[in-house]
Amino acid sequence: MPRRQESPDAVKVRTLPVQVAAHLTRRIVSGAVEDGRAPSELEISTEFGVSRVVARETLKILASLDIVDVAQGRRVVVRPRAEWDYLSPLLIEWLPAEIVEELLQELHQMRALLEPELAAMAAASITDETLERLRGEIGRMAALEADPEAYLEVDHEFHMEICRAADNRILDRIMYSARWLGTASRRVTNEAPAGLHRATAQHTEIYEALVARDPAAARAAMRNHLSNNYSTLVAEKKQRSKRAAKRRQHTARPSSANR
């Protein structure tokens, strides 16, 4: 049964341990933690004015994300950043934009390795029922091109439908576990001018290759779609950099009153 994504407009109520964990993660990322040592349970309780129970839960959250290890003697050490759980929606929410952009590019590399082959596998064994669902999703995409957020959910389900059609449970779990980064990536590409119209056309090409049950054509269509997505990601990153540079120039320019 299709899984619904959490709405980006849903109210997010964060518990106190999660709020403290977010603050500490941003501190660690900023380099403000010295010698790889994170605050202990007692130090968290004292600094943030929270109970020891809240401090303990905070450390459990950080440990569950592989950000820290609580060693013997209650010493808390920061784990290497390469080992953090970057598939967690919490961690993605807490990281600065420049790191998220790097992760989106790494996500594209993963998708480029897996999804063309998943499409080829699906083309070899796809059922008429799955094709009918994909056809319906193509129709919904065409109707939602003026609504990027609603389009995003249908886009995600289209790709997961193909993944399930490939009938490989391990690959299905890998793709599903990356859904939060996938949502962030689609949010960037879907905002590009005419991006959704192009995306619908590319999804249609993938669908037609699956209807033809042509693995080579499905692989090529998926690869073309992902390549276009990557080009959009890079272009949007350049545009954001230009806008940020202009804002910095405007801020640095002295006002007429100070001349």
Secondary structure as UniProt FT lines:
FT   TURN            8..9
FT   HELIX           16..29
FT   TURN            30..31
FT   HELIX           34..36
FT   HELIX           41..48
FT   HELIX           52..64
FT   TURN            65..66
FT   STRAND          68..70
FT   HELIX           72..74
FT   STRAND          76..78
FT   HELIX           81..83
FT   TURN            86..87
FT   HELIX           89..94
FT   HELIX           97..125
FT   HELIX           128..143
FT   TURN            144..146
FT   HELIX           148..165
FT   TURN            166..167
FT   HELIX           169..177
FT   HELIX           179..190
FT   TURN            193..194
FT   HELIX           195..211
FT   TURN            212..213
FT   HELIX           215..252
FT   HELIX           256..258
//
